[in-house]
Amino acid sequence: MAVELILLALSPIFLLFIGLEILKYKHFYDLKDSVANIVLALTHQATDALALLLLMPVFYWLHQYAFFEISFSFINLVIAFVIQDFLYYWFHRASHHIQWFWAAHVVHHSSKKMNFTTAFRQSFFYPLVGMWLFWLPMILIGYDPKLVFAVVAINLGFQFFVHTQVVNKLGCLELIFNTPSHHRVHHAVNQGYIDKNFAGVLIIWDKLFGTYAQEQANVTIRYGIIGACDSTNPWAICMQQWRLIGQQLQQEKGVHNKLKVFIRYPRHEIKETSTDAS
């Protein structure tokens, strides 16, 4: 199966879980929000497929300089999953701390809802900002590029199931794996929850690198982002942070300060231009 079709092949399972969740927990959904999420998922998949088509020759060119020649085996596949999940942690952490990456990733956090369709809420700007850069170490180690991106797709497929409010804590699984409880914290804007739990599949990276926070029973989680995004227009959702970056570039003087706009911690204030006549 082509790498870019893996998530599409899993879509019937995703839709089944969405349907089951809606049947019993309809109050967690908003129709316009969910439709926007689905549209964003389709555009994200389209741009990802195009990026893979254009970049795969580059990845194979790079692969010829790999340090090792890693053959396909079960143990090597397991190791690939662990390495990719480790790299995903750093991609995800960078996406919250570097405004260039946040400009794409903010889309995923911009909804005030938390349900299975929230997993679909992805930006079509991911290939532009360079999400794929984080997987290059695996190609240089010696993994076949198609295997690398298949593992990426399966990791993302797993993450669909942590976007829900209806699953409580899962006992000993909470110690090792990313769970709905851990991921609810990640999507929260409550004090103490922001920039926590960057895990893809394994929560151990957050515990190792000091970014872990446990969901507290006495805290009512508020979802969304600092600097609310109330639009349900997919284009407006994707452009919000780029618009803000454009404003910040106008405010900064000098090339050095303008470049810092892209690499600094994301800023969320939006200064509207006055329309009053002068």
N, C-alpha and C positions, 0 to 999 in steps of 0.2 A: 504493500500500500504506500502511495506517495505520502511523504512526511506531512505535507500541508493538509492532508485529508483526515488525519487521525482524529482531531477534535470534531470535525464534521461527522465522522463515523460514530462518535460517541453521543452525538446530539439527541438521538431517540431516548437514551437513558436519561440525559439531562432533562428533556422535556417531560418525561414520566415523573421524575422527582418534583419538578415544578408543579405539575398538575396535582400530585398528591398533597403538596404543601398548600396550594391554593384551596383545595377542597375543605381543609380543616382550619387553615390559618389565613383566610382571605384578608384579614385586617392588617397583615404585614405587607400587603401589596397595594400599589397604585397603578392603574391601567396605563396612564401616559408614561410613567416612570419605567414600567416593565417593557413597553413597546420601544422606548428609547434605548433601553439596555440591549434588546434583541437586534435593533438596527445597528448599534455600535459593535455588537459581536460580529455581525456579517461584514461590516466595512473593515473591521480589524482583521478578520480572516482573509479578506480579499487582498489587503495591503501586505499582510504577512506572506501570503502565497506569492505575490509579485516580487517581494524582496528576496525570498528564497530562490525564485527562478533566476533573478539577476545576480545574486551573490554566491550561489552554490559553486560556479566555476572558480570564484576567488577563494572560497573555502578549500576546494580541492587543490588549487595551486599552493595554498599555504600548507596543506596536509603533506605535501611531498617533502617538507622540511621538518616533519615531526621527529621528536627525539626517539620514539620507539614505534614499533609496528605491533599494534595490539590486535590480536585475533579475537574473533567473536566466540565467547563462551559464557556460561551462566555466571561464573564468578566475576569476569570482566564486566558483564552487564550490571551486576550489583554494585561494583566499584564505580561504574559510570553514573549510576543513580545517585550515589553518595556524593561524588565530586560535583555533579551538576547541581544538586540541592545545596551544597556549600556555596557554589558560585551564585546560585539564585539568591541566597541570603544576602550576599554583598551587592548584587544588582538591586535588590529590593531596598536595602538600606541606603544605597546611593540615590535611589529614586525619591527618597524622602528628605535627603540632605543636600542635594545638588539641584538647583532650579532647572537646569537644562533637561534632566531626566524627569523631574517632577512635572514639567509641562505636559508630558504624556501621561504619567502615572496618576496625576490628580483626577483624571477622568474616572478612574476606578473608585475613587473615594468620594466623589461629588454627590452621590445620592444620600438622602436622609433616610432611606429605606435599607433594610437588611433582609434579603431573602435570596433564594437560589438564582434569580435573574440578575442579582448584583454581580455575580461572578462573570456575567456576559459583558458588563460595562467596561469596555476596554477602548483605548485610543488607537486610531489609525495612524498616529504619529510615532508609534514605537519603533518601526524600522528606521525612521528619520533620526531619532535621537540616539539610536545605536544600541538597543537592547542586545543585539546579536554580538556585540563586542565582548560581552561577559562570557560567551561560550567559546571564544577563540583558544583559551588555554587547553581545553579538552582536545581540540583539533591538533594543537602543537604537541600535546602529550602523545598522541597517536591514535585517537579514536576517529573512526570514519565519520565525516560530517553528517551524513544521513542518519547515522545512529545517534549522534549528539542531538540533533533536532527532533528526532523521535522521542528521546528521553525528555527533552524540554516539553514537548507536547503532552506526554503522559503525566509529567509533574503538574502542568497546568490543569489537566483533566482531573487529577486528584483534588486540586484546590477548589473545584466547583462545589464539592460536598461540605466544605467548611463555611460556606456562606449561608448560614441559617440561624434563626433564633429558636428553633423548636427542639434542638438537641442539647440536652444538658451535659454536664461534665461526664467524661467517659473513663473514670477510674484510673487504672495504671497506665492506660494509653496516653493520658495527659503528660506523663513523664517524658515520653520520647517523641510523640507525633504532634504535628499541628492538628488542632481540633476546632470545632465550631466555637467552643469557649475561648480558646486562645485567639481565634481570628476575630471574634466580636470585639475583643480588646483592641486589636490592630485597627479596626475601622472606627473606633470611638474618638471623640474629641474631648472627652472628660480629662480633667487634670490628672496626670499620672499614667494615662493610657496612651498619650500621643507619642508616636515614633517608638512603639513597642511591638514585639512579636512579628518579626519580619519573615518568619519561617515559611518555606514552601511545603515540604512534607515533614521534615524533622525539626522539632522545637529545640533540639539540643544546641543548635547554633546560637539561638538567643540566650540560652542559659550560659553558654561558654563566653559570649562576648558582651554580656551585661545589658541586653535589651529586652529581657523577659519581664512581663508583668502578668500577674494572675487576675482573672476575673473575680471581682468581689460581689458577693450576693446582695450587699446593701447599697450598691451603686446602680442607678438607672442609667443605662448607656445612651448617649446621644450620638447619632451617626451623622456623617457628613464631613465637611471640611471647615477650617477657619476661613471666613470669607465665603459666605453661603453661595451655592450655585442652585438657583431655583428653576432654571430653565429645563425643559424636557425636549428641547431641540438638539439633536445629536451634534450638529455643526457648532452651535453655541457652546455646548458642553466641552467639546474638544478644543475650542479656541479661547476659552476663558483665561487660562494662564498665559498663553501667547500674547493676548491683548494686554495683560498686566505687564509682561516682560517688555513689550513695546513702549508702554508708558514709562517704565523704569529706565529704559535706554534713552528716552528723550530727556529725562531728568538728570542723568549722569553726564559729566563733562570729561572728555578725554578718552582715548582708546582703552587705556588700562582699566578705568572705572567701568566702562561699558562692558568689557570682557568679564569683569567680576560679577556682573549681573547674572551671567549664565551659570557660574560655578558656586555662587554663594547659597546659603540656606534659603529656601523659598520664602518670598514675601507675598502676603495675601491681601494687602490693602489695595483698593482700586480708587484712584482719584478721577472722578468724572470731570470732563471738560465742560466748562460752563457754556450754555447756549445763549446767555443773555447778550443783547447787543451792547457794544462798547460805546 
